[in-house]
Amino acid sequence: MKNYHTIVIGGGLAGLYAAYRLQEQGIHSSLVLEANHEFGGRVQASADGFDLGATWFWPEFQPELVALMDKFHLNAFPQYAQGDMLIERSLHNVQRIRGFASSPQSWRLEGGIYRLIDALKRSISSDKLHTNQKVIRIERKDGQSVVYTQSGEHFTALNILLALPPRLATQIQFIPSLPETLLQRWQNTPTWMAPHAKYIAIYDRPFWREQKLSGAAFSQVSDLGEIHDISMPNGKAALFGFFAIPAQTRTNIDDETLKAHCRAELQRLFGEQAGNPEQEIIKDWAKDPLIATTMDNNPNINHPFAGQNCVSQGDWQHNLWGVATEWSPNFGGYLAGAIEAVDIALKMLLGEKK
Ligand SMILES: Cc1cc2nc3c(=O)[nH]c(=O)nc-3n(C[C@H](O)[C@H](O)[C@H](O)COP(=O)(O)OP(=O)(O)OC[C@H]3O[C@@H](n4cnc5c(N)ncnc54)[C@H](O)[C@@H]3O)c2cc1C
């Protein structure tokens, strides 16, 4: 049986970037095991490239993420923020105020953030990338880790990178078991944005811009609490909103009812045309068992940090590393956090063992 240098568990941005970096460092014996039928994790796109998960990045303070995008020649553009924004204070009271760009400026990728996932996938040799491989157990014996998946397969490696949210990592059975304090810490680390859901309404053109509206709106009374323009340059137009209704409550409302509420809200805010989108999409991340657990039902305000990224003693010492965004000390929860967490772990891992 093949013995890999490193097995990466989870194929979101962190997992794919880790495999890409290992390959770049000349370590060709690695494997990514992703539970889902596709890669991307919290980065997902609609057929037209609209972001169902992560949308923005901030080049001013996330240079490593931008450098990676530049390597793949991906085009970025600033979030549209020209014109007024709307504040819905009650169902009959919508205020129009002067809009503003976020500071620092938020940016988007042409074609959506999934372009970055696609570029990474294409740059990693395909025999390293495995979907539909949910990891359920890892056993450490004789200086190696044996990784067992739900499909009945197993793989052996010297090192394991955990590129999945810490809370989900606690669902994996570790033999011998990990220190209780570490498992508690991971369990108590919220998965960033897991409680949230997005509604996207797609139109043939961004008609709100003709009324000098930026597409940004905030409501204190309706289902969508925060709305933004996510139109594509030279492509389709769209508005998206984050649901203000808690995850638990959303489970009792069917998608068609939610969509009807959202259309009515957009119509109140942006006029008749907004009530007739060409297409509507709802992505509820709290219902995705490969991202959220019931512990993630409540929104978390503070960016998460799972603490130390490796086990410092015992059988798992320096061979099991946390690299998902929640292990990033400076950008926990952000896309940039996935890059930082991988860079930190690989520097330590390769510095020690290469
Ligand atoms: C609605 C939403 C909006 C967001 N907006 C932004 C934004 O604007 N800007 C920003 O910077 N960030 C944003 N984020 C956060 C951003 O998406 C994440 O920081 C980033 O995608 C995390 O990547 P990751 O690889 O660390 O984890 P994930 O993307 O969560 O990847 C983990 C992977 O592990 C897989 N997995 C789970 N369990 C197992 C198992 N047992 N075995 C194998 N595989 C498993 C999952 O299927 C998943 O693919 C947003 C997230 C959401 C949900």
The ligand as a Gaussian input file, in Angstrom:
#p B3LYP/6-31G(d) Opt

LIG

0 1
 C      -22.114000      32.697000       3.442000
 C      -20.629000      32.897000       3.571000
 C      -20.068000      34.113000       3.251000
 C      -18.690000      34.328000       3.392000
 N      -18.161000      35.522000       2.994000
 C      -16.832000      35.698000       3.037000
 C      -16.241000      36.860000       2.447000
 O      -16.930000      37.698000       1.856000
 N      -14.890000      37.007000       2.561000
 C      -14.087000      36.077000       3.181000
 O      -12.861000      36.284000       3.241000
 N      -14.628000      34.940000       3.705000
 C      -15.960000      34.730000       3.620000
 N      -16.501000      33.557000       4.076000
 C      -15.616000      32.580000       4.728000
 C      -14.810000      31.748000       3.702000
 O      -15.694000      31.130000       2.824000
 C      -13.950000      30.750000       4.464000
 O      -13.007000      31.434000       5.256000
 C      -13.132000      29.783000       3.583000
 O      -13.820000      29.371000       2.442000
 C      -12.718000      28.606000       4.465000
 O      -11.979000      27.669000       3.724000
 P      -11.443000      26.348000       4.445000
 O      -10.830000      25.545000       3.361000
 O      -10.652000      26.723000       5.639000
 O      -12.750000      25.600000       5.017000
 P      -14.022000      25.038000       4.228000
 O      -14.293000      25.867000       3.026000
 O      -15.109000      24.901000       5.238000
 O      -13.569000      23.599000       3.720000
 C      -13.661000      22.458000       4.523000
 C      -13.920000      21.249000       3.624000
 O      -13.875000      20.065000       4.420000
 C      -14.842000      19.163000       3.917000
 N      -15.119000      18.177000       4.981000
 C      -15.889000      18.338000       6.097000
 N      -15.861000      17.204000       6.836000
 C      -15.052000      16.309000       6.184000
 C      -14.612000      14.976000       6.456000
 N      -14.979000      14.327000       7.569000
 N      -13.787000      14.365000       5.551000
 C      -13.370000      15.004000       4.424000
 N      -13.768000      16.284000       4.121000
 C      -14.585000      16.929000       4.997000
 C      -16.011000      20.057000       3.566000
 O      -16.890000      19.430000       2.661000
 C      -15.298000      21.269000       2.952000
 O      -15.150000      21.151000       1.554000
 C      -17.871000      33.295000       3.909000
 C      -18.435000      32.054000       4.225000
 C      -19.790000      31.852000       4.044000
 C      -20.384000      30.497000       4.366000

